[in-house]
Amino acid sequence: MSNLLQNIHSPQDLKNLSFAQLEKLAGEIRELLIHTVAANGGHLAPNLGVVELTLALHKMFDSPNDKFVWDVGHQAYVHKILTGRRENFGTLRTAGGICGFPKRCESVHDAFGAGHSSTSISSALGIAIARDMTGAKYNVVAIIGDGSLTGGQAYEALNHAGHLGTNLTVILNDNEMSIAKNVGAMSEYLAKMRTAPTYSKVKHDIEYLLRRIPAIGDSVANTAERVKDSLKYLLVPGVLFEELGFTYFGPIDGHNIPSILEVLDKTKSVKGPVLIHLLTQKGKGYLPAERNADKFHGVGPFCVETGEVIKKSVEPPSYTQVFSEAIIKLAERNPDLVAITAAMPEGTGLKKFSVKFPKRFFDVGIAEQHAVTLAAGMATQGKRPVVVIYSTFLQRAYDQILHDVCLQNLPVIFMLDRAGIVGEDGATHHGVFDYSFLRHIPNMVIMAPKDENELQNMLFTAISLNTPVAIRYPRGSGVGVALKTDFTRLEVGKAEQLVEGKDLVLLAAGSMVEPCRSAAAFLKEKGIAAGVVNTRFIKPLDGQLIRQLARDNGVIVTVEDNVLTGGFGSAVLEYINSQHLNWVKVLRLGLPDKFIEHGQRGYLLEQYGLDAEGIAASVEQFIRQFGAGK
């Protein structure tokens, strides 16, 4: 590392740097990004694309007095490096280290926390309004990618900002890609803008021409205005944003620091909201990331020299891969089956489906609400929509699930990938609330597989049901069972007893089944006979089995990788109470009422007592305190 970056401890250290020094610093930052993400994993391509932009922002403005709001936040690594976190940057995404997203409690320079998309303009506008109400004078800048502009909240905020007319700068970081290739009309509009003449020149030429038209009477003036509007719509690239009430600058080369600084300086004197359209290259400065920006959007540890991801020892296929193969097989049998994703065809395993069934695949962009209601509409016409969304992102469509799907009892299938603890992306990405926000909705059936085969069978079962269904499964590899080529229909609401035990029973949900099996083995060595039940169905519960276990056993332990509040264990307690099974002793194991920090999945499960040893220890302590059996 050269002396330039070593001497950057805060944004103030950028103020006196020349353009040449800033360019050199950009190269040094890219080196740090590449080597850190190669070691820790993370979002490489988005950050490589915003190096010059971030340098320009911190040179022109005065953070933390001026406020920067990063949409999604996975492109804020450079911002973190420049705001006092360079020395600790090697801890990125590790337990106790720097978070991979903006986090207000981590630094005063992180004006707003993020992790989900399309929120930056709303939050920045809120900050700007609060500024105006208190009479303060600082600048507020929202940085949003073109992918995030496929989210409806961004347009709601643009509309409101234009209506209010408050001073706000929105920077559109246009790299033609979110996680996957952008889709939709806005993406096409931005593509046209990229090839259009720059706004400032065209607008100046049009206005100069119109000023030369003789103003003879109202009719000529009206004609001039119509000509002006027509030319504007034909030639001016930012007309959409102008119509929303923004002053538009661009498109501008987002890797040219002098150009960025020039336009940022101009915007300071503009009254009202401003939108600056920058063209950037995702992955810039690292050839493997430039060639495969989607692969390097979020990547695990890799070899810097080759760009090849460092492969772990041979592991079973992931749940995502198993789902990918299963839905294709089922789609071959059922022509009404369609698949929907929200800008995640690769991550959700639907890429192969999209190639094989292009007319039955729908990528709606970062628009989870639309994805769910779109599926509901399809379901009314006899289609069998499978909506595949990460658990954490399905939270964004709660109202649509409740009102548009479940209220009408429509057979939409929700595949919740990355459920439970997901690891290094942290609190914004853990899927630990889905049991709680889904199970109280009428008509909803909820399943969680213990292994890869059960995932296949649950999808097969869901397609046969005439009701909404949610199937949640974890990130990463399955348990390694041999995959069967045929499918088995599961009886709705029926659990599976795997291990008999007279002292207590572990009711395990989904990915907690295997740890519970191991915990039962540990307990057996200590003379405690623990049974294990694979719940399969979180809703409806197997009430008959729970009553039997209560009669024969008397101690029930529920285990889930969901928050305890309103989760699977709560459902069991509610059932026990409704059946007046007063003698049953219940221990609930799960996640506490807090947001779970970032760290490796195994480490976090151990920290919260949800690995085999932790489960066994909690059970042993409970038995010592309250006794075993009835």
Secondary structure, 3 states (H helix, E strand, C coil): CCHHHHCCCCHHHHCCCCHHHHHHHHHHHHHHHHHHHHHHCECHHHHHCCHHHHHHHHHHCCCCCCEEEECCCCCCHHHHHHHHHCCCHHHCCCCCCCCCCCCCCCCCCCCCCCCCCCCHHHHHHHHHHHHHHHCCCCCEEEEEECCHHHCHHHHHHHHHHHHHCCCEEEEEEECCECCCECCCHHHHHHHHHHHCCCHHHHHHHHHHHHHCCCCCHHHHHHHHHHHHHHHHHHHCCCHHHHHCCCEEEEEEECCCHHHHHHHHHHHCCCCCEEEEEEECCCCCCCHHHHHCCCCCCCECCECCCCCCECCCCCCCCEHHHHHHHHHHHHHHHCCCEEEEECCCCCCCCCHHHHHHCHHHEEECCCCHHHHHHHHHHHHHCCCEEEEEEEHHHHHHHHHHHHHHHHCCCCCCEEEEECCECCCCCCCCCCECCHHHHHCCCCCCEEECCCCHHHHHHHHHHHHHCCCCEEEECCCCECCCCCCCCCCCCCCCCCCEEEECCCCEEEEECHHHHHHHHHHHHHHHHCCCCEEEEECCEEECCCHHHHHHHHHHCCEEEEEEEEECCCCHHHHHHHHHHHCCCCCCEEEEEEECCCCCCCCCHHHHHHHCCCCHHHHHHHHHHHHHHHCCCC
